[in-house]
Structures are given as C-alpha cells and as structure tokens.
Amino acid sequence: MDPRPSGNPPSGVPRCYRHPEVETGIRCTRCEKPICPQCMVSASVGFQCPDCVRNGSGTGHAADANQPRTLAGGRVVSDDRFVTKILIGINLAVYLAVLAFGDRLVDELVLIGYAFSPALGEVVGVADGEWYRLLTATVLHQEVWHILFNVLGLWVIGGIVEPELGRIRYAALCLLSGLSGSALAYLVAAPNQPSLGASGVVYGLIGAWVVLARRRRHDMRPVVLFVALSLLMTFTRPGISWEAHVGGLAAGVLVTYALVHAPRARRDLVQYGACGLMLLIDLGIVLARSAALT
C-alpha cells in the first residue's frame, strides 16, 4: 500500500497522510507530505516522514530517536514483509514435509473434531485432547493449487496489511485469524470432517484490509468487490471449509478495528485487551465443543 496525502479539510489545514484525523502544519522535508508529531522523525534539516526514513534517507540521530510508527503504533521497519515471509516459509516447509512423509503426516496434523482414524488406528481429534490441530491445520496443504492460492494471498494481502500494523500486531492478527477459523470449523462442522489450509489466515488478512482501507478513506468499491467474490467462491465451490473462511474474516475485522482505532493514550492496553478477548472467545468455543463431543 502506498498511502498518499489526504485532501485538506474545510478549515484548510492539512491532515497527516498516515493519521487522517490529525491536522498538522508540518511537512516532510523530502517529499512534502503532511505529517503529525507522532510520525515526524528529526532530520539534519527539519523533519522526515516514515516512508522517507524507510527508504534509507537517514536522520543523523540514533535509531530509536523519534521512532516512526505504523498506523497501529508498531515500529516502521525496512523489511515490511518479514512476518509474511516467515509464514510463507512455514507453509512451504510443511507442504514439503507432506510430500516426503505422505498422508500419515496429514492425518496427524489435520483439524478434526472427534473421530476414529483408520490410518492411525485410534480415536483422534481436538476433543481427544489434540488441541495442536487447531493451529497445525492452518499451515497444512495437500494439493499444489491449494498452497499456491494461499501463499499468493499471504504475499499480496499480507504485503498490504503488515506495513500498516507492524510485525508484532500483524503476527497476532494472523495467529488469531487462523485460530478463529479453526475454532468455528470445530464448532460447526461434523466431528469427522477434516479441515486444513491457511485460508483462515488469508481471510483474516482480507478482513484487516477492509478495515484499513476504510480507515485510510480509500475507495471501498474494489475492496467490497474483492470480498464479495471471495465469499462467493467460499459458498459455491465444493470442498471448501466456509467455517474457516468466515471465522478468519470475522476475527480479522474485529482485531484490526481494535488495533487501528485504539485511543493513543491507552493504545497498548486496548490492543492487547482486544487480542486477549478474541483468544478467550476462541478458547470458550473450543471448550464448549469439546464438552459436547465427549
């Protein structure tokens, strides 16, 4: 995402290009975009914006001095796809492991509620205490088209979302999106229905993109069209775990809204609290479903 300066409000005072709600009279000395005190970084002459700092302009001060922040309050870094690359690497590594060890590895990692596995010769599932399946299933793929689709989604949409949130908040969003998708699939799907893939994470990023585009006051029509087409594919194509898609999407919207709309005075408290609340909701769903199945 390449944010541009927003238009001037009726008062004629420019608004920060990264925080549209903040009026400012300061501009970056390099690109002249309006920046607020939270975004401006001291340079040898005047102030620079986070984009110019990220592109290697240098400020002449220590690295932590006036550290520029993302929209959600995270640190602006040079590699703004770092976590995305790690996620893609994990997915590819697990896929190669499946190719090497075969279906038995899939049977041991796939999300399944509670059922007898002929391949393993025993009862397996989250309700049997194998909670790890809620997360391992989110990086597990069998078909090449499946992993290619999800890796592409991680790269493209993750490349939009990660720079806006920062590494730690972005990682939390991905974790909660994947977990929420698995939790809803566990709750709604049949106990013996397997589910796998990073689609819950991808749809969480789609939900985050919707919130960020709205926050940046971008044209929402292409975003809404993309979401509509994604949901159409979810509910019309056979063999798709719509529960994982919807669960991830909902978590992505809710978590990202809390991250970017948290008041600055209590930003960390609100953000960590929102993530913790989402985790507790997922935990409650899993506990309730496990009790019902056993």
C-alpha positions in Angstrom: 0.0 0.0 0.0 1.4 3.4 -1.0 -0.6 6.0 1.1 -0.9 9.4 -0.4 -1.6 12.8 1.3 -5.2 13.2 2.0 -7.1 16.2 0.9 -7.3 19.3 3.1 -10.3 19.6 5.4 -12.7 22.5 5.1 -10.6 24.5 7.6 -7.7 24.5 5.0 -5.3 22.8 7.5 -3.6 19.7 6.0 -4.1 16.3 7.7 -1.3 13.8 8.4 -1.1 11.3 5.5 -0.9 8.4 8.0 -3.3 9.7 10.5 -6.2 11.4 8.6 -7.9 12.5 11.7 -4.9 14.7 12.8 -4.5 18.2 11.5 -0.9 19.4 11.1 1.2 22.2 9.7 4.4 20.2 9.4 5.6 18.6 6.1 8.3 16.1 5.3 11.4 18.0 4.1 12.0 15.4 1.3 8.5 14.5 -0.1 6.5 17.4 1.4 3.7 15.1 2.7 1.9 16.4 5.8 3.0 14.6 9.0 1.9 14.8 12.6 4.2 14.9 15.6 3.8 11.1 16.1 5.1 10.4 12.6 7.8 13.1 12.1 11.4 12.0 12.5 14.1 14.6 13.2 16.5 15.1 10.3 19.5 17.3 9.8 17.2 19.9 8.5 13.5 19.8 9.5 11.6 16.5 9.8 11.1 13.5 7.6 8.1 11.1 7.2 8.3 7.4 7.9 8.3 6.5 4.2 11.4 8.5 3.5 13.1 7.1 6.6 12.2 3.6 5.5 13.7 4.2 2.1 17.0 5.0 3.6 17.2 8.7 3.8 18.8 8.7 7.3 18.1 11.2 10.1 21.5 11.7 11.7 20.1 10.5 15.1 20.1 7.3 17.0 17.8 4.5 15.6 15.4 4.8 18.5 15.1 8.6 18.4 11.6 9.7 17.4 11.0 6.2 16.1 8.3 6.4 13.4 5.2 4.3 14.0 2.7 2.5 11.8 -1.0 3.2 11.8 -1.5 0.8 14.6 1.5 2.0 16.6 4.1 -0.6 15.6 7.6 0.3 14.5 8.3 1.2 10.9 11.0 -1.3 9.6 12.9 -1.6 6.4 11.6 -5.1 5.6 7.8 -4.7 5.9 7.1 -8.2 4.8 9.3 -10.0 7.3 6.5 -11.9 9.1 4.7 -12.6 5.9 7.9 -14.3 4.5 8.2 -16.4 7.7 4.5 -17.5 7.3 5.0 -18.4 3.7 8.2 -20.3 4.6 6.4 -22.4 7.3 3.6 -23.3 4.9 6.0 -24.3 2.2 8.1 -26.3 4.7 5.1 -28.2 5.9 4.0 -28.9 2.4 7.4 -30.4 1.5 7.1 -32.5 4.7 3.8 -33.8 3.5 5.3 -34.7 0.1 8.1 -36.5 1.9 6.2 -38.4 4.6 2.8 -38.8 2.9 -0.8 -38.9 4.1 0.2 -40.1 7.6 1.5 -36.7 8.5 -1.7 -35.1 7.2 -3.7 -37.5 9.4 -1.7 -36.4 12.4 -1.9 -32.6 11.8 -5.3 -32.0 10.1 -8.1 -30.3 12.0 -10.7 -32.9 13.0 -13.2 -32.8 15.9 -13.6 -36.3 17.2 -13.4 -39.5 15.1 -11.8 -42.8 14.6 -8.9 -42.6 12.2 -8.4 -45.9 10.2 -4.9 -44.7 9.1 -3.8 -44.2 12.7 -5.9 -46.9 14.2 -7.2 -44.8 17.0 -9.7 -42.1 18.0 -8.2 -38.7 17.3 -9.3 -35.1 17.3 -9.4 -31.8 19.2 -12.0 -33.2 21.6 -9.5 -36.0 22.4 -7.0 -33.5 23.7 -5.1 -32.8 20.4 -5.6 -29.1 20.6 -2.5 -28.5 18.5 -4.6 -29.5 15.4 -6.3 -26.1 15.7 -3.0 -24.5 14.6 -1.2 -27.1 12.6 -4.1 -27.4 10.2 -3.6 -23.7 9.3 -0.2 -24.4 7.7 -1.2 -27.8 6.2 -1.8 -28.4 2.5 -2.0 -31.4 0.2 -2.9 -30.1 -3.3 -0.4 -27.8 -5.1 -3.2 -25.4 -6.3 -4.3 -25.0 -2.6 -1.0 -24.0 -1.3 -0.3 -21.7 -4.3 -3.6 -19.9 -3.8 -3.0 -19.4 -0.1 0.7 -18.4 -0.5 -0.3 -15.8 -3.1 -3.0 -14.5 -0.8 -0.5 -14.2 2.0 2.1 -12.4 -0.1 -0.3 -9.9 -1.8 -2.7 -9.1 1.0 -0.1 -9.6 3.7 2.1 -7.1 1.9 -0.7 -4.5 2.3 -1.5 -5.3 6.0 1.8 -5.9 7.6 3.3 -2.4 6.9 0.2 -0.8 8.4 0.2 -2.9 11.6 3.9 -3.6 12.4 5.4 -7.0 12.9 4.1 -7.9 16.4 0.5 -6.8 15.8 0.5 -8.4 12.4 1.7 -11.7 13.8 -1.0 -11.6 16.5 -3.6 -10.9 13.8 -2.5 -13.9 11.7 -2.5 -16.2 14.7 -5.9 -15.1 15.9 -7.4 -15.3 12.4 -6.2 -18.8 11.9 -7.2 -19.9 15.3 -10.7 -18.3 15.0 -11.2 -20.0 11.6 -10.3 -23.4 13.1 -12.5 -22.8 16.2 -15.6 -22.0 14.1 -14.9 -25.1 11.9 -14.5 -27.2 15.0 -17.8 -25.8 16.4 -20.0 -26.1 13.3 -18.6 -28.8 11.1 -19.2 -32.5 11.6 -16.8 -34.1 14.1 -15.3 -36.4 11.5 -14.9 -33.7 8.8 -11.3 -32.8 8.2 -10.2 -29.2 7.5 -6.8 -27.9 6.5 -5.2 -24.9 4.9 -4.1 -21.3 5.5 -7.4 -19.9 4.2 -8.5 -18.7 7.7 -5.4 -16.6 7.9 -5.8 -15.3 4.4 -9.4 -14.3 5.0 -8.3 -12.7 8.3 -6.0 -10.5 6.2 -8.8 -9.7 3.8 -10.9 -8.5 6.8 -8.0 -6.4 8.0 -7.6 -4.9 4.5 -11.3 -3.8 4.6 -10.8 -2.0 8.0 -7.5 -0.4 6.9 -9.0 0.8 3.6 -11.9 2.3 5.4 -9.5 3.9 8.0 -7.4 5.4 5.2 -10.6 6.7 3.4 -9.7 4.8 0.2 -12.2 3.9 -2.5 -14.1 1.0 -1.0 -15.6 -0.3 -4.2 -12.8 -2.5 -5.3 -12.3 -3.8 -1.8 -16.0 -4.7 -1.4 -16.0 -6.3 -4.8 -13.0 -8.5 -3.9 -14.6 -9.5 -0.6 -17.9 -10.4 -2.4 -16.1 -12.5 -5.0 -14.1 -14.3 -2.3 -17.2 -15.1 -0.3 -19.0 -16.2 -3.5 -16.1 -18.7 -4.1 -16.3 -19.8 -0.5 -20.0 -20.8 -0.6 -20.2 -22.0 -4.2 -17.2 -24.2 -4.7 -17.4 -27.8 -3.3 -14.9 -29.0 -0.6 -14.4 -25.5 0.9 -14.4 -25.1 4.6 -16.6 -22.0 4.7 -16.4 -22.0 8.5 -12.7 -21.4 8.5 -13.1 -18.6 5.9 -15.9 -16.8 7.9 -14.2 -17.3 11.2 -10.9 -15.9 9.9 -12.7 -13.0 8.2 -14.6 -12.0 11.3 -11.6 -12.2 13.5 -9.6 -10.1 11.0 -12.2 -7.4 11.0 -12.6 -7.2 14.8 -9.0 -7.4 15.8 -7.8 -4.9 13.2 -10.6 -2.5 14.1 -9.4 -2.6 17.7 -5.7 -2.2 16.6 -6.2 0.9 14.5 -8.9 2.6 16.5 -7.4 2.2 19.9 -7.0 5.6 21.6 -3.4 6.7 21.7 -3.4 7.3 25.5 -4.3 3.7 26.1 -3.2 2.1 22.9 -1.3 -0.9 24.3 -4.0 -1.7 26.9 -6.8 -1.6 24.3 -4.9 -3.6 21.7 -3.6 -6.3 24.0 -7.0 -6.5 25.6 -8.8 -6.9 22.3 -6.4 -9.7 21.2 -6.8 -11.4 24.6 -10.6 -11.2 24.4 -10.6 -12.8 20.9 -8.3 -15.5 22.3 -10.7 -16.1 25.2 -13.7 -16.3 22.8 -11.9 -19.0 20.7 -10.9 -20.8 23.9 -14.6 -20.8 25.1 -15.7 -22.2 21.7 -13.2 -25.0 21.9 -14.0 -25.9 25.5 -17.8 -25.9 24.8 -17.5 -28.0 21.7 -15.1 -30.5 23.4 -17.5 -30.9 26.3 -20.4 -31.5 23.9 -18.5 -34.2 21.9 -17.2 -36.0 24.9 
